Amino acid sequence: MGRRVLRSAALGIAALSLWVVAPALSTTAYVPAAVDFSQPLPAAKALPAPASKSAPGKHVAHPGEGPVSHRTGAVDAPQRFDAVGLAGELRPVEIRTRDHGGEWSRWFAIAAGDPLFVVGGADEAQLRTRGWVPSGTLHYVNVSGTTTAAQTALTSIRGAVSSAVISAGNLLAPAAKAAARPDFISRGAWGANDEQDGCIPRKRPDYGVVKAVVIHHTVTSNSYTHSQAKGIVLAICRFHRNANKWNDIGYQALTDRFGRTYEGRKGGVEEPVVGAQAQGYNAQTAGIAAIGTHSSQRVSKKTFNALAKYTAWKLERHGHDALASTTLTSKGGEVNRYPRGKKIRVPRVIPHRKLDITACPGDGLAGQLPGLRRAAQRRIDN
């Protein structure tokens, strides 16, 4: 009798284990169902202006600069979320998050229509701005399927097994010759192609030219795991499409802290697909975003190499050197630093903040761009 009970228990555990990992027993990564939801942003309170020694009547030149002027109270989200942002807003916004009854995170500055991705999820958010009054709709994305601790653990197990299966498959694959073209993680692999839970473009892509590559960061925690990275890309895409009403994800490519490169906007990684990553210059540039926050922290060596590889490949494909300069013509826009029709001379590898009103890609990554240009040029020369 005792052996029979033990055997039944073992079979039950085995069945449960198979149920847990079943979605991951393939070379296609497990991606949980994604859900979007929203709520009106509560009125923000105006904060008293700090004492200033500047001349009377002097005002902030651009939204996002100067002291904090407005702040909301704590906003209780309709349900747990992984990403949050102000729908359709391109101006700089600062957001912090927390679990119910927990400690607030630090403030994260986002801009250019990007959401804030919260590793591990959150229940509440708070917004503040500098020099303008925030209003509109808070848009949330949940890509982890986590509303309880048990679901969080289950998703982590499935993601870990999925990554292990894919890694094993890669070990068994025949070795390929080194190539200048990055090994992209396809849209299907990070979950874009699912009709309901993915990020299907609204219409066919447009095509322009690639005169420069714009470098971004996504303002995401730098502590995400190997298996969480795909969910971050999916959440950004769903926010760009569903909250901002863009056609698709704004970036042409993204890279994570492990050095993996993701296919961004649909239309062909080799082609000059017009994105939504640098207002006023989208038809003249390609954009790649480092997944993380690099306001002060530099990107990892693996991320740096992935950025250099993509930049070299993209520029060489369109007939350019990484150490050269080019002329871009501004198409205007509310966060563009230059008026419509203004011609500006810029490097071929350029930080986002050179074009638009934003701190992106942060001081840490921006300080690495001279070295990034040289590394990309070495790849082109070789």
Helices and strands as residue ranges (DSSP letters): H 2-21, G 22-24, E 35-40, E 45-46, E 70-71, E 75-86, E 93-98, E 108-110, E 116-129, E 137-142, H 149-172, E 184-185, E 212-217, H 229-238, I 239-243, E 253-255, E 261-263, E 285-290, H 301-317, E 325-329, E 343-347, E 349-351, G 352-354, H 362-366, H 369-381
